[in-house]
């Protein structure tokens, strides 16, 4: 999880503050010194870290905090607000001109993930009912056009490409094509280099002048830390970017780029890449990210993720069967499949309040869902619908069929029986209560 080290250090600093009934100036300054060190270790820009702790200290030594009944919690509230402000305050959406299409120019260094994230953005826009068009503007990297076509097919978006034709002409023709065929977003995948050079920037400036993009999004790798901020600053000075897509925020990154980019460039992080799947692109919410860093969870993002990825009809069907005490192993299998769509279990848990900072210490094996699904799939249709018929002989056959032990089969069945027992307390005649759409099997 991103920010793991920072979150842990901040948590320890605030724990000391919360344990005190009253705070002195010295207490606050000592805590802020630890916070500044934690930010620097997370690869946050030195000036940004210093200004941040100065702001928090200035607010924290005021009478509102010192005279509060819970001064430690008031300091955490201030840190939360300042972290949110540091990362931009509120989310920044893509611009849409009065007369579509909106033209989005993707830029960045080679290897940052421009092509993949162009497809991710197209996938997200398509899921929202838009008609994006991807444009192959990288004519230099071997197989770049083919890569875009492959990921675009998975995203369900068309690709406009003209081989090795001048990318400036291709971009102009793509915008005209979009107007003629009703595409409301044009996403141009431009060429990158291993380092910033004049030929690269000149081509990007020419494309910008030709198509007048509504957004210029810079794709930077969060794993590169402070270097990502330097790259963002350089591209902004030369192109006047409108926002940043920060990739690999799900990895073992210290997170300094996310906390520094807005303060150094003045430009917001608009999206965050959180995984390898096309659906793993999130709108960057500074307030939610601040809550995650401070271990407060991010329930809103979890709900939005569930709404996007889960099958509502299947969930409603399961809920109805549950209310009528008709739950069987087919429903359990469906729930396993639904949870897998949400991504790694650690990723889900990291968004829950009180768990976020501790999730990396937990031993969680995502393969347990696959193993449990394999057990159920080794049963006959009748056995799934009538689990009570599963005697010792059938269990041995099922275990052999999925390559597991009888104990694994028994463990799953016991889990199912416990769920049934729990659900009976909610369901049944005269006890119709609102049930969760997805159950934590």
Protein Blocks (a to p, Z undefined) as FASTA:
>chain_A
ZZklmmmmmmmmmmmmmmpmbdcfklmmmmmmmmmmmmmmnopafklmmmmmmmmmmmmm
pmklmmpmblmlmmmmmmmmmmmmmnnopacdddddfbdcdddddeddehilmmmmmmmm
mmmmmmnopacddddfbfkbghklmmmmmmmmmnopacddehjacfklmmmmmmmmmmmn
opabdcddddddfbdcfklmmmmmmmmmmnopabdcddddfklmmmmmmmmmmmmmmnop
abdcdehklbccehlmmmmmmmmnopacfbdcfbjbfklcccddfklmmmmmnonojfkl
mmmmmmmmpcfklmmmmmmmmmnopacfklmmmmmmmmmmnopfklmmmmpghklmmmmm
pccdfklmmmmmmmmmmpcfklmmmmmlmcfklmmmmmmmnopafklmmmmmmmmmmmmm
mmmmmgoehiaccddfbdcZZ
